[in-house]
């Protein structure tokens, strides 16, 4: 095992027709890194002209979703009546709490030439005492997120505090999340303060203290150890983590909770139509699966 990493997770890849999704959390060896309990990278890809993403209304409980794009755009609608279009560099934070329903679709303007699919979809487990808070939605524009830029490194702080800058995005638990773009030959120190930290190379090539990182894999970093991220040819790297949860979290489909009984209740509520509807999309929904692709282990 490396002196820098405690675990390396190779993603599972799902082909959604026209673009691929690579999932590193949850996985058999690890369910969470800080509050992060679900980490997907989708794309990069461009769909055929006229095509776009259409994720029909579906429910969540006891988590917050974080959508961050490298390219393209997504229209978000939810059962609170929210409508928001997210574009690259901005962040959508949707807090499910006791329950929310939302849809995600490519805008009409994206479909004309074929929608671009490129970005990150992550979920954050809500901490003890906050799992059943009221649902909420927050959009933070790209211009409102702090950037560290020296001409060779462009690092955007999406959540939490890093490199002396703090993002305005709400954090229900201590969280760090950043989008790091490195020019060829550039380097950036990685803060060692968080309980748990991980990096994912989304594009290009990168290394930590001379150890090369595989594209798309998630590397759990040893706690308290300062490191330097470098790239020889240019890279885009996501840094994520935060406080370690003392109470385990379970995942089943779109539901996260410290209680399996709560997840089972959510299953029945969705199947029986007791979740709220997304305005304008009441007739559309994703049915409860028999065997979900997203589960925690055991």
Secondary structure, DSSP 4 states (H G I P E B T S, - for coil): --SSEEEEEPPEEEE-SSSEEEEEES-SS-S-BTTEEEEEEEEEEEPPTT---EEEEEEEBSEEEEEEEEESEEEEEETTS-EEEEETT-EEEEE-TT-EEEEEE--HHHHTT--EEEEEEEEEEPPTT-TTPPPEEEEE-GGGS-EEE-SSEEEEEEESEETTEE--S--SS-EEEEEEEE-TT-EEEEP--SSEEEEEEEEE-EEETTEEE-BT-EEEEPTT--EEEE-SS-EEEEEEEEPPPSS--EEETTEEES-HHHHHHHHHHHHTT-SPPPTT-TT--PPPPSS-S-B---
